[in-house]
Amino acid sequence: MTEENLTFQSAMEELELILQKLDSSEVNIDSLTVDLQRASELIEWCRSRLESTKVDVERIVADLEER
């Protein structure tokens, strides 16, 4: 999935799949670095999305309080 099509839900689902792979008894050492890098990217994307949403919500609430 490209970053343009990424949603918070799909990012969380992908993270869950990576976590399941890492928790399995048969961790694929060959793809471990790739999986961890992707998880890191997804976590950073989710953090950014959450922060952006927080700012938007705070602005909307502030606008409502001014009315």
C-alpha positions, 0 to 999 in steps of 0.5 A, spaced: 500 500 500 502 506 498 503 512 503 497 516 499 492 510 500 494 509 507 489 510 512 490 510 520 486 503 520 490 500 514 496 502 518 494 499 524 492 493 521 499 492 517 502 493 524 498 488 527 500 483 521 508 485 522 507 484 530 504 477 529 509 475 524 514 477 530 511 473 535 511 467 531 515 461 533 518 461 526 521 468 525 524 469 518 531 472 519 531 474 512 525 479 512 526 481 520 530 488 518 525 489 513 519 488 517 522 492 523 523 498 518 516 498 515 513 498 522 518 504 524 515 507 518 508 506 520 508 508 527 511 514 525 506 515 520 500 514 525 504 518 530 504 524 525 496 523 523 494 523 530 498 529 532 495 532 526 488 530 528 489 533 535 491 539 532 484 539 528 480 537 533 483 543 538 482 548 533 474 546 531 473 546 539 476 553 540 472 555 534 465 552 537 467 556 544 468 562 540 461 562 538 
